[in-house]
Amino acid sequence: MWHCALALGVLLLTASADPSALPKDGVWSVVDFGAAAGGEKDCTEAFQKALDAAHAANGGRVVVPAGRYRFDGTLTVPPNVALAGTFAYSPAHAGIRDEGGEKPVYGSVLEPYAGAGSEDGAPFVTLQANATLQGFCIHYPAQNPKADAPTPYPWAVRMRGNNPAVLDVELLNPYNGIDASENQRALIRNIHGQPIHTGLYVDTIYDIGRIENVHWNPWWTINTPVYQWQLEHGVGFVFGRTDWHYVINTFCFGYNVGYKFIETKAGATNGNFLGIGADDCYTSVLFEQSAPMGILITNGEFVSFHGPDPTMIRVTASHSGTVRFSNCAFWGPCNRNAVVDGHGTVGFSDCSFMQWGRKVGSGEGSAPDVPSIDARGGSILVRGCEFMEDKPQIRLGRGVERAIITDNLLAGKQRISKKLKGKAVVKHNVTTPNTQSWRREMQHTPGYRASLFKNRDTKKAKPAG
């Protein structure tokens, strides 16, 4: 009996000295490994020990109680391990945008300091195969919103291996947000925040990835020097090579480019983008390249009204792939809704175009009589769309190879100019009636469309001089 009691006492003493030996039913707490909240003690080693212990036990969940945790180093979440905070859904903070708003001091808050001054170092958190990061606010306390430019940092999160996931996380103010490249079937869901330089980067994906409910808003700062820098240099989403990516319900506000599609050494994007949006971006969507099977954008909303030449869609001369917009809306006040170049195919169907030709900034699009769609190259399809302004609708430049412009609703007269060398079909576009009875009816018709014609008639009625 005495021997049994002694053995039990030794076992308990050993277990208390080595938290990883404690039976946890697959759950470990970073507190048991020496982590302390308060934002003063470096918790890198304690967190990593907890993560490694879960991995050594063939996987598990490492939990982080509410509190602010400082990190002077970086973390790796090993395969089959989840690092979990208190939030069941991504929090949001008004921050400096609203001085009376909630600050990042509630719930599980991770505060990185490592890597300041360079974006080329190791990411704050690296996720390996089947690893998960969930339920946190990540806040960089040393980032100064009133500086002339932000302090560069490495990526906040890097995803590698098969099937990693980032869920229910707020990236409040990282320089670079999530690097989702060189992995398969990654899941990024319910992410809020304000990455300053690059929000999300996707590349070298050869199996279906999923991005759902990711919103970049100025919840950390607005109307400051750093925010102005973000408007001039920041990109919300960057997509390189990815096959059949699903992107649903994403949004960004206040970037130089909202969504940027590029070609990397691995290739270009093919994907399905549903319910995406970009507001107050100098350029909402920029296409340098796309895969031939196409980028499909449905139910999108795109707004540009600041910068030297606010334009929603830009397709560069390097583009040779396929892009299709369906049931999307474009408004401003901007200069042009779309500038299309290259040798690819770009299509718009059942879309709404408005508030172009407002002469904003000093770029080329601020010239008088610019069209809603300025097509300069490639093949273009515009079918079943509505152009709400009584201004030039489409310009088909000399480099356009083929064009089909049919079955559209036009405000005022048809103003579709054709200088292309290729072939074009322009027919069945319905213009606005100009009869007295219709004009009288518009005077009593509510809504934006009628108001445009009322304003037009008022201007025409004013005497010259």
ChimeraX attribute file (.defattr): number of C-alpha atoms within 10 A of each C-alpha:
attribute: neighborCount
match mode: 1-to-1
recipient: residues
	/A:1	6
	/A:2	7
	/A:3	8
	/A:4	8
	/A:5	10
	/A:6	11
	/A:7	12
	/A:8	12
	/A:9	12
	/A:10	10
	/A:11	12
	/A:12	14
	/A:13	11
	/A:14	13
	/A:15	14
	/A:16	12
	/A:17	10
	/A:18	12
	/A:19	20
	/A:20	21
	/A:21	14
	/A:22	14
	/A:23	11
	/A:24	14
	/A:25	8
	/A:26	14
	/A:27	15
	/A:28	23
	/A:29	22
	/A:30	22
	/A:31	17
	/A:32	17
	/A:33	20
	/A:34	16
	/A:35	21
	/A:36	19
	/A:37	19
	/A:38	12
	/A:39	18
	/A:40	12
	/A:41	15
	/A:42	19
	/A:43	25
	/A:44	18
	/A:45	18
	/A:46	17
	/A:47	28
	/A:48	19
	/A:49	18
	/A:50	28
	/A:51	29
	/A:52	20
	/A:53	21
	/A:54	26
	/A:55	20
	/A:56	13
	/A:57	14
	/A:58	12
	/A:59	20
	/A:60	24
	/A:61	22
	/A:62	25
	/A:63	22
	/A:64	24
	/A:65	18
	/A:66	16
	/A:67	19
	/A:68	22
	/A:69	24
	/A:70	25
	/A:71	20
	/A:72	15
	/A:73	17
	/A:74	21
	/A:75	19
	/A:76	19
	/A:77	27
	/A:78	23
	/A:79	24
	/A:80	19
	/A:81	29
	/A:82	26
	/A:83	27
	/A:84	22
	/A:85	23
	/A:86	19
	/A:87	20
	/A:88	14
	/A:89	17
	/A:90	20
	/A:91	21
	/A:92	20
	/A:93	21
	/A:94	18
	/A:95	18
	/A:96	18
	/A:97	15
	/A:98	14
	/A:99	10
	/A:100	9
	/A:101	12
	/A:102	13
	/A:103	14
	/A:104	24
	/A:105	15
	/A:106	15
	/A:107	18
	/A:108	23
	/A:109	29
	/A:110	26
	/A:111	23
	/A:112	27
	/A:113	19
	/A:114	19
	/A:115	20
	/A:116	16
	/A:117	12
	/A:118	13
	/A:119	16
	/A:120	11
	/A:121	14
	/A:122	19
	/A:123	25
	/A:124	24
	/A:125	20
	/A:126	23
	/A:127	29
	/A:128	22
	/A:129	20
	/A:130	20
	/A:131	27
	/A:132	26
	/A:133	23
	/A:134	25
	/A:135	27
	/A:136	29
	/A:137	31
	/A:138	25
	/A:139	24
	/A:140	22
	/A:141	15
	/A:142	11
	/A:143	19
	/A:144	16
	/A:145	19
	/A:146	13
	/A:147	13
	/A:148	13
	/A:149	16
	/A:150	21
	/A:151	19
	/A:152	18
	/A:153	26
	/A:154	24
	/A:155	26
	/A:156	26
	/A:157	25
	/A:158	24
	/A:159	29
	/A:160	22
	/A:161	17
	/A:162	18
	/A:163	20
	/A:164	28
	/A:165	23
	/A:166	26
	/A:167	22
	/A:168	25
	/A:169	28
	/A:170	30
	/A:171	30
	/A:172	28
	/A:173	27
	/A:174	28
	/A:175	26
	/A:176	26
	/A:177	29
	/A:178	25
	/A:179	23
	/A:180	26
	/A:181	21
	/A:182	18
	/A:183	24
	/A:184	22
	/A:185	18
	/A:186	26
	/A:187	19
	/A:188	25
	/A:189	23
	/A:190	22
	/A:191	27
	/A:192	27
	/A:193	28
	/A:194	28
	/A:195	28
	/A:196	31
	/A:197	24
	/A:198	24
	/A:199	30
	/A:200	24
	/A:201	20
	/A:202	22
	/A:203	24
	/A:204	21
	/A:205	23
	/A:206	16
	/A:207	14
	/A:208	16
	/A:209	22
	/A:210	17
	/A:211	20
	/A:212	18
	/A:213	17
	/A:214	26
	/A:215	23
	/A:216	26
	/A:217	23
	/A:218	24
	/A:219	20
	/A:220	24
	/A:221	24
	/A:222	19
	/A:223	12
	/A:224	16
	/A:225	17
	/A:226	21
	/A:227	25
	/A:228	17
	/A:229	18
	/A:230	26
	/A:231	23
	/A:232	17
	/A:233	15
	/A:234	23
	/A:235	29
	/A:236	33
	/A:237	23
	/A:238	19
	/A:239	26
	/A:240	26
	/A:241	26
	/A:242	25
	/A:243	21
	/A:244	20
	/A:245	24
	/A:246	18
	/A:247	20
	/A:248	18
	/A:249	18
	/A:250	24
	/A:251	23
	/A:252	28
	/A:253	23
	/A:254	28
	/A:255	32
	/A:256	26
	/A:257	30
	/A:258	32
	/A:259	26
	/A:260	20
	/A:261	24
	/A:262	21
	/A:263	19
	/A:264	14
	/A:265	9
	/A:266	13
	/A:267	18
	/A:268	25
	/A:269	30
	/A:270	25
	/A:271	24
	/A:272	17
	/A:273	21
	/A:274	18
	/A:275	17
	/A:276	23
	/A:277	22
	/A:278	27
	/A:279	22
	/A:280	23
	/A:281	30
	/A:282	26
	/A:283	29
	/A:284	32
	/A:285	25
	/A:286	21
	/A:287	26
	/A:288	20
	/A:289	28
	/A:290	27
	/A:291	24
	/A:292	15
	/A:293	14
	/A:294	20
	/A:295	25
	/A:296	17
	/A:297	20
	/A:298	20
	/A:299	17
	/A:300	21
	/A:301	20
	/A:302	25
	/A:303	28
	/A:304	32
	/A:305	24
	/A:306	21
	/A:307	19
	/A:308	16
	/A:309	21
	/A:310	32
	/A:311	32
	/A:312	31
	/A:313	23
	/A:314	21
	/A:315	26
	/A:316	19
	/A:317	17
	/A:318	16
	/A:319	25
	/A:320	22
	/A:321	23
	/A:322	22
	/A:323	25
	/A:324	16
	/A:325	20
	/A:326	20
	/A:327	17
	/A:328	21
	/A:329	21
	/A:330	25
	/A:331	21
	/A:332	24
	/A:333	20
	/A:334	28
	/A:335	32
	/A:336	32
	/A:337	31
	/A:338	25
	/A:339	21
	/A:340	26
	/A:341	27
	/A:342	24
	/A:343	23
	/A:344	25
	/A:345	24
	/A:346	26
	/A:347	17
	/A:348	20
	/A:349	19
	/A:350	17
	/A:351	22
	/A:352	19
	/A:353	21
	/A:354	22
	/A:355	22
	/A:356	34
	/A:357	23
	/A:358	19
	/A:359	21
	/A:360	23
	/A:361	17
	/A:362	12
	/A:363	13
	/A:364	13
	/A:365	24
	/A:366	20
	/A:367	14
	/A:368	11
	/A:369	15
	/A:370	22
	/A:371	24
	/A:372	27
	/A:373	21
	/A:374	22
	/A:375	26
	/A:376	24
	/A:377	28
	/A:378	24
	/A:379	25
	/A:380	26
	/A:381	17
	/A:382	22
	/A:383	20
	/A:384	18
	/A:385	23
	/A:386	22
	/A:387	22
	/A:388	22
	/A:389	20
	/A:390	19
	/A:391	22
	/A:392	23
	/A:393	27
	/A:394	21
	/A:395	21
	/A:396	25
	/A:397	20
	/A:398	14
	/A:399	18
	/A:400	25
	/A:401	21
	/A:402	19
	/A:403	24
	/A:404	16
	/A:405	20
	/A:406	17
	/A:407	18
	/A:408	22
	/A:409	19
	/A:410	21
	/A:411	22
	/A:412	19
	/A:413	16
	/A:414	18
	/A:415	16
	/A:416	15
	/A:417	14
	/A:418	18
	/A:419	12
	/A:420	19
	/A:421	13
	/A:422	17
	/A:423	13
	/A:424	18
	/A:425	11
	/A:426	15
	/A:427	11
	/A:428	13
	/A:429	17
	/A:430	16
	/A:431	16
	/A:432	15
	/A:433	12
	/A:434	10
	/A:435	8
	/A:436	9
	/A:437	9
	/A:438	11
	/A:439	17
	/A:440	11
	/A:441	10
	/A:442	17
	/A:443	13
	/A:444	11
	/A:445	13
	/A:446	9
	/A:447	9
	/A:448	10
	/A:449	14
	/A:450	17
	/A:451	15
	/A:452	16
	/A:453	20
	/A:454	18
	/A:455	11
	/A:456	14
	/A:457	13
	/A:458	10
	/A:459	11
	/A:460	10
	/A:461	9
	/A:462	8
	/A:463	6
	/A:464	6
	/A:465	3
